[in-house]
Amino acid sequence: MQCFMAGLYIHIPFCASRCVYCGFFSTTRLDQRQAYVEALCREMQLRPFLTHGRMLKGTEGTAGNGRTLIDTVYLGGGTPSQLTGQQLQQLFLYINNVYDVSPRAEVTIECNPDDVTAPFVAVLSQLPVNRVSMGAQTFSDHRLRFLRRRHRAAQVAEAVQRLRDGGIANVSIDLMYGFPSETLEEWNADIDAALTLGVEHLSAYALSYEEGTPLYTMLQQGRVAELDEELQRQMYYLLKDRLEAAGYEHYELSNFAKKEVRGEQGEVSFRSRHNSAYWNHTPYIGLGAAAHSFDGRRRQWNVASIGQYVKAIGEGRVPADGEDIDEVTFYNETMMTALRTCDGICLDALSAKERNYCLSQAKKYLDCGWLCQPDGHTLRLTRDGLFVSDTVITALMV
């Protein structure tokens, strides 16, 4: 029997307050937490396999007992650190009861820095969590207030130290750049502060103005202005150069990971295994309102409503829509995901027709230096192509 590992994503949509830029599905209705956690546990029981009706007990992709093998677990949001210790323990009890989780699984929880208190870290120490991802965003209290973040800049370092003291050896932080009126010097100071923390992983994103967010409304009203694109380009390359000089691998457009030599373990990479699975088409189960799942052939997504989700799960059904992935869609998604990574696109994995089309579309960008073909079998973005990746990726799609 052939088996493969899958990822498990659990969406926790609760936040104490909403940030101005956030377009993710979330709510500040903390009184709904317990009913939602109970629904998550029930959904696990309803979906012990990758997708209902497609991978049945004892078939490919499951363990001998019929349960799906899990290699990564990711609690995202929202703000998962807004759950109580008891609720987190309840979730992990069900995860271990329903799924076969690898003893070497990467288990991540997203946190706000101000939630990382001593009692919270004590809860984590009782759970299988071995990786924490924190939204630092910036080390400027002024810009944090602009974003309506709850924490202060000084709390990030305090949180990292508490996590270290609690035995968490894999910490990731998120940063943002491209704030209205932000200077290159201010961004450099944020990079300084991030490097001082010595975290294993760092993600950095340009501030985006998504329709439906308070930040988008401020832009439309002329209360803020987007930063000049050339300055954003300089910020991106400053980040890349400084982090690579500090020993981080730029393994995906927005993600950097340390590589360390650790005795008998040899070289250890701190790439996010869970997020990497999304980029290489590894199957995953998504639990919770608005969560997505993928089994290699079909994608499905749960309803984006806590009320409808809890009600449907209580009735014994998963409120999800989905679509089968045809060859064209799979090819387009390969372009969109694989080209984001430093590994690039494996041309040998494409059909002859797809390979010929891809290379014909890529010629223009190979000629201008935005793409490279280092070994004849791989297509990658060059340094100059990174910042214009959207243009290149779109051109290679059908």
C-alpha positions as CSV (number, residue, x, y, z in Angstrom):
1,M,0.0,0.0,0.0
2,Q,1.4,3.4,-1.0
3,C,1.1,6.2,1.5
4,F,1.9,9.9,1.4
5,M,1.8,12.6,4.0
6,A,-0.7,15.4,4.1
7,G,-1.0,18.8,5.8
8,L,-3.7,19.8,8.3
9,Y,-4.8,23.5,8.4
10,I,-7.2,24.7,11.1
11,H,-8.7,28.1,10.7
12,I,-9.3,30.1,13.9
13,P,-11.1,33.2,12.9
14,F,-11.2,35.1,16.2
15,C,-9.4,38.4,16.9
16,A,-9.6,40.7,19.8
17,S,-9.6,43.6,17.3
18,R,-9.4,44.0,13.5
19,C,-6.3,45.4,11.8
20,V,-6.9,48.0,9.0
21,Y,-5.3,45.9,6.3
22,C,-6.8,42.5,7.1
23,G,-8.9,40.9,4.4
24,F,-8.9,37.4,6.0
25,F,-12.2,35.9,7.2
26,S,-12.3,36.8,11.0
27,T,-14.5,38.1,13.7
28,T,-14.2,39.8,17.1
29,R,-17.1,37.8,18.5
30,L,-15.0,35.9,21.1
31,D,-18.2,34.5,22.8
32,Q,-18.5,32.1,19.8
33,R,-15.1,30.4,20.5
34,Q,-16.3,27.4,22.4
35,A,-19.1,26.5,20.0
36,Y,-16.7,26.9,17.1
37,V,-14.0,24.7,18.7
38,E,-16.6,22.0,19.3
39,A,-17.7,22.2,15.6
40,L,-14.0,21.9,14.6
41,C,-13.7,18.7,16.6
42,R,-16.9,17.4,15.1
43,E,-15.6,18.2,11.5
44,M,-12.5,16.2,12.2
45,Q,-14.8,13.2,13.0
46,L,-16.8,13.8,9.8
47,R,-13.6,14.1,7.7
48,P,-11.0,11.6,8.9
49,F,-9.8,11.3,5.3
50,L,-8.5,13.8,2.9
51,T,-11.9,14.5,1.3
52,H,-15.1,12.6,1.9
53,G,-15.9,10.1,-0.8
54,R,-12.5,10.3,-2.5
55,M,-10.0,8.6,-0.2
56,L,-11.7,5.8,1.8
57,K,-10.4,3.6,4.6
58,G,-7.4,1.6,3.6
59,T,-6.8,3.3,0.3
60,E,-3.9,5.3,-1.0
61,G,-3.0,8.2,1.2
62,T,-4.2,6.7,4.5
63,A,-2.5,4.7,7.2
64,G,-3.3,1.0,7.8
65,N,-6.1,2.0,10.2
66,G,-7.7,4.2,7.5
67,R,-6.7,7.5,9.0
68,T,-4.9,10.2,7.0
69,L,-1.2,10.6,7.7
70,I,-0.4,14.1,8.8
71,D,3.1,15.7,8.4
72,T,2.3,19.3,9.2
73,V,-0.4,20.9,11.4
74,Y,-1.0,24.7,11.2
75,L,-3.4,26.7,13.3
76,G,-3.9,30.0,11.5
77,G,-6.3,32.9,11.6
78,G,-7.5,35.2,12.7
79,T,-5.6,34.9,16.0
80,P,-5.3,31.3,17.3
81,S,-3.6,32.6,20.4
82,Q,-7.0,34.1,21.4
83,L,-8.2,30.6,22.2
84,T,-8.1,29.5,25.8
85,G,-5.6,26.9,27.0
86,Q,-8.5,24.4,27.5
87,Q,-9.8,25.0,24.0
88,L,-6.3,24.4,22.5
89,Q,-5.9,21.2,24.5
90,Q,-9.4,20.1,23.3
91,L,-8.4,20.6,19.6
92,F,-5.1,18.7,19.9
93,L,-6.8,15.9,21.7
94,Y,-9.1,15.4,18.8
95,I,-6.3,15.9,16.2
96,N,-4.4,13.0,17.8
97,N,-7.6,10.9,18.1
98,V,-8.7,11.3,14.5
99,Y,-5.5,11.6,12.5
100,D,-2.1,9.8,12.5
101,V,0.3,12.7,13.1
102,S,3.9,12.0,12.3
103,P,6.2,12.1,15.4
104,R,8.4,14.5,13.3
105,A,5.4,16.7,12.3
106,E,5.9,20.4,12.1
107,V,3.2,21.9,14.3
108,T,2.7,25.7,14.0
109,I,0.5,28.1,15.8
110,E,0.1,31.8,14.8
111,C,0.3,34.3,17.7
112,N,0.1,37.9,18.5
113,P,3.1,39.1,20.5
114,D,1.0,40.4,23.3
115,D,-0.7,37.1,23.7
116,V,2.6,35.3,24.4
117,T,2.4,35.5,28.2
118,A,4.0,33.2,30.7
119,P,0.7,31.3,31.2
120,F,0.3,30.9,27.4
121,V,3.8,29.6,26.9
122,A,3.1,27.1,29.8
123,V,0.0,25.9,27.8
124,L,2.2,25.5,24.6
125,S,4.7,23.4,26.6
126,Q,1.9,20.8,27.2
127,L,1.0,20.7,23.5
128,P,2.9,19.2,20.5
129,V,3.5,22.8,19.1
130,N,7.1,23.1,18.0
131,R,6.9,26.2,15.8
132,V,5.4,29.7,16.5
133,S,4.6,32.3,13.8
134,M,4.2,35.8,15.2
135,G,2.8,39.0,13.5
136,A,5.5,41.5,14.4
137,Q,4.7,43.6,11.3
138,T,6.9,46.6,12.3
139,F,9.1,47.7,15.2
140,S,7.7,51.2,15.1
141,D,5.0,51.9,17.6
142,H,3.7,54.7,15.4
143,R,3.2,52.3,12.5
144,L,1.7,49.7,14.8
145,R,-0.9,52.2,15.9
146,F,-1.6,53.0,12.2
147,L,-2.2,49.3,11.6
148,R,-4.4,49.1,14.7
149,R,-2.2,46.3,16.1
150,R,-2.6,45.6,19.7
151,H,1.0,45.0,20.7
152,R,3.9,47.4,21.2
153,A,7.2,47.0,19.4
154,A,9.1,46.0,22.6
155,Q,6.7,43.1,23.2
156,V,8.1,41.2,20.2
157,A,11.5,40.6,21.8
158,E,9.8,39.8,25.1
159,A,7.6,37.2,23.3
160,V,10.5,35.6,21.5
161,Q,12.5,35.3,24.8
162,R,9.5,33.7,26.5
163,L,9.1,31.2,23.7
164,R,12.8,30.3,23.9
165,D,12.5,29.8,27.6
166,G,9.5,27.6,27.0
167,G,11.4,25.3,24.6
168,I,10.2,26.6,21.3
169,A,13.3,26.4,19.0
170,N,11.6,27.4,15.7
171,V,10.2,31.0,15.7
172,S,9.0,32.9,12.7
173,I,7.9,36.6,12.5
174,D,6.0,38.5,9.8
175,L,7.1,42.0,8.7
176,M,5.5,44.6,6.5
177,Y,7.1,47.3,4.4
178,G,5.8,50.0,2.1
179,F,3.8,52.0,4.6
180,P,2.6,55.4,3.5
181,S,5.6,57.9,3.8
182,E,8.0,55.1,5.0
183,T,11.6,55.7,4.2
184,L,14.3,53.3,3.2
185,E,16.1,54.2,6.5
186,E,13.0,53.3,8.6
187,W,12.7,50.0,6.8
188,N,16.4,49.3,7.4
189,A,15.9,49.9,11.1
190,D,13.0,47.3,11.1
191,I,15.4,44.8,9.5
192,D,18.0,45.6,12.1
193,A,15.5,44.9,14.9
194,A,14.4,41.6,13.2
195,L,17.9,40.4,12.8
196,T,18.7,41.1,16.4
197,L,16.0,38.6,17.4
198,G,17.8,35.7,15.7
199,V,14.5,34.0,14.7
200,E,14.7,31.0,12.4
201,H,12.2,32.2,9.8
202,L,11.0,35.5,8.5
203,S,8.2,36.5,6.1
204,A,7.9,40.0,4.7
205,Y,5.1,41.5,2.7
206,A,4.4,44.8,1.0
207,L,1.5,46.6,2.6
208,S,-1.5,45.9,0.3
209,Y,-4.8,47.8,0.0
210,E,-7.5,45.1,-0.3
211,E,-10.9,46.1,-1.2
212,G,-13.3,45.9,1.7
213,T,-10.7,46.8,4.3
214,P,-10.5,50.0,6.3
215,L,-7.1,50.7,4.7
216,Y,-8.6,50.5,1.2
217,T,-11.3,53.0,2.3
218,M,-8.6,55.3,3.6
219,L,-6.9,55.1,0.2
220,Q,-10.1,55.8,-1.7
221,Q,-10.7,58.8,0.5
222,G,-7.3,60.2,-0.1
223,R,-6.3,59.9,3.6
224,V,-3.3,57.8,2.7
225,A,-1.2,57.3,-0.5
226,E,0.6,54.2,-1.7
227,L,4.3,54.3,-1.6
228,D,6.2,54.8,-4.8
229,E,6.8,51.5,-6.6
230,E,10.5,52.1,-7.1
231,L,11.0,52.7,-3.4
232,Q,9.2,49.5,-2.7
233,R,11.5,47.7,-5.1
234,Q,14.5,49.1,-3.2
235,M,13.0,48.0,0.1
236,Y,12.5,44.5,-1.2
237,Y,16.1,44.1,-2.4
238,L,17.4,45.7,0.8
239,L,15.6,43.0,2.7
240,K,16.8,40.2,0.4
241,D,20.5,41.4,0.6
242,R,20.6,41.9,4.3
243,L,18.9,38.6,5.2
244,E,21.0,36.6,2.8
245,A,24.1,38.2,4.2
246,A,22.9,37.2,7.7
247,G,22.6,33.5,6.7
248,Y,18.9,33.3,5.6
249,E,17.9,31.4,2.5
250,H,15.4,33.3,0.3
251,Y,13.4,30.2,-0.6
252,E,10.1,31.9,-1.7
253,L,9.2,35.4,-2.8
254,S,8.2,36.6,0.7
255,N,9.9,34.0,2.9
256,F,13.4,33.5,4.4
257,A,14.7,30.6,6.4
258,K,17.9,29.9,8.3
259,K,20.0,26.9,7.6
260,E,22.0,25.6,10.6
261,V,24.4,22.7,11.3
262,R,23.2,20.9,14.4
263,G,25.6,18.1,15.4
264,E,24.4,14.6,14.4
265,Q,21.3,16.1,12.6
266,G,23.6,17.7,10.0
267,E,22.2,20.7,8.2
268,V,18.7,21.7,9.4
269,S,16.5,23.9,7.2
270,F,13.8,26.1,8.8
271,R,11.7,26.5,5.7
272,S,8.1,26.4,6.6
273,R,7.2,22.8,5.7
274,H,3.4,23.5,5.8
275,N,3.5,26.5,3.5
276,S,6.0,24.7,1.2
277,A,3.4,21.9,0.8
278,Y,1.0,24.5,-0.7
279,W,3.6,25.4,-3.3
280,N,4.4,21.9,-4.4
281,H,0.8,20.5,-4.5
282,T,1.0,18.4,-1.4
283,P,-2.6,17.4,-0.3
284,Y,-4.0,19.1,2.8
285,I,-7.1,19.1,4.9
286,G,-8.6,22.5,5.8
287,L,-10.9,22.6,8.9
288,G,-13.1,25.4,9.9
289,A,-15.1,28.3,8.4
290,A,-13.6,29.5,5.1
291,A,-10.9,26.8,5.2
292,H,-9.7,25.2,1.9
293,S,-8.7,21.5,1.2
294,F,-6.9,19.9,-1.7
295,D,-6.5,16.2,-2.5
296,G,-4.4,16.5,-5.7
297,R,-7.5,16.2,-7.9
298,R,-10.1,18.4,-6.2
299,R,-10.2,21.6,-4.2
300,Q,-13.0,22.4,-1.7
301,W,-13.7,25.3,0.6
302,N,-16.0,25.6,3.7
303,V,-18.6,28.3,4.0
304,A,-17.2,31.6,5.2
305,S,-19.7,32.0,8.0
306,I,-19.3,30.9,11.6
307,G,-23.1,30.6,12.1
308,Q,-23.7,28.5,9.0
309,Y,-20.6,26.4,9.7
310,V,-21.5,25.6,13.3
311,K,-25.1,24.8,12.3
312,A,-24.2,22.5,9.4
313,I,-21.6,20.6,11.4
314,G,-24.1,20.2,14.2
315,E,-26.4,18.5,11.6
316,G,-23.6,16.1,10.6
317,R,-22.7,17.7,7.3
318,V,-19.7,19.7,6.1
319,P,-20.9,23.0,4.4
320,A,-18.4,23.0,1.5
321,D,-18.3,23.8,-2.2
322,G,-15.6,22.5,-4.5
323,E,-14.2,22.0,-8.0
324,D,-12.3,19.3,-9.8
325,I,-8.9,20.4,-11.0
326,D,-8.5,19.9,-14.7
327,E,-5.2,19.8,-16.6
328,V,-5.3,23.5,-17.5
329,T,-6.0,24.6,-14.0
330,F,-3.3,22.3,-12.6
331,Y,-0.8,23.7,-15.1
332,N,-1.7,27.3,-14.2
333,E,-1.5,26.6,-10.5
334,T,1.9,25.0,-11.0
335,M,3.1,28.2,-12.7
336,M,1.6,30.3,-9.9
337,T,3.1,28.4,-7.0
338,A,6.3,26.7,-8.1
339,L,7.7,29.8,-9.8
340,R,7.4,31.7,-6.5
341,T,10.1,29.4,-5.0
342,C,13.8,29.3,-5.4
343,D,13.4,25.7,-6.7
344,G,11.4,27.0,-9.6
345,I,9.5,24.9,-12.1
346,C,10.7,21.4,-12.9
347,L,10.2,21.2,-16.7
348,D,10.4,17.5,-16.7
349,A,7.2,17.2,-14.7
350,L,5.3,18.9,-17.5
351,S,3.8,17.2,-20.5
352,A,5.6,17.8,-23.8
353,K,2.8,20.1,-24.8
354,E,2.9,22.1,-21.6
355,R,6.7,22.3,-21.7
356,N,6.7,23.6,-25.2
357,Y,4.1,26.2,-24.4
358,C,5.8,27.2,-21.2
359,L,9.2,27.7,-22.9
360,S,7.7,29.6,-25.8
361,Q,6.0,32.0,-23.3
362,A,9.2,32.2,-21.2
363,K,11.5,33.1,-24.1
364,K,10.9,36.9,-23.8
365,Y,11.7,36.8,-20.1
366,L,14.7,34.6,-20.6
367,D,16.1,37.1,-23.1
368,C,15.5,40.1,-20.8
369,G,17.0,38.3,-17.8
370,W,13.9,37.9,-15.6
371,L,14.0,34.1,-16.0
372,C,16.9,31.7,-16.1
373,Q,17.3,28.0,-17.0
374,P,20.3,27.0,-15.0
375,D,20.4,23.3,-15.9
376,G,18.0,22.8,-18.8
377,H,15.5,21.1,-16.6
378,T,14.4,24.0,-14.4
379,L,12.9,27.4,-14.9
380,R,13.5,30.0,-12.2
381,L,13.0,33.7,-11.6
382,T,16.2,35.7,-11.5
383,R,17.0,38.4,-9.0
384,D,15.7,41.0,-11.4
385,G,12.6,38.9,-12.0
386,L,11.5,38.6,-8.4
387,F,9.9,42.0,-8.0
388,V,8.0,41.6,-11.3
389,S,7.0,38.0,-10.6
390,D,3.3,38.6,-11.1
391,T,3.9,39.8,-14.7
392,V,6.1,36.8,-15.5
393,I,3.8,34.2,-13.9
394,T,0.7,35.6,-15.6
395,A,2.5,35.4,-19.0
396,L,3.3,31.7,-18.6
397,M,-0.3,30.8,-17.7
398,V,-2.8,29.5,-20.3
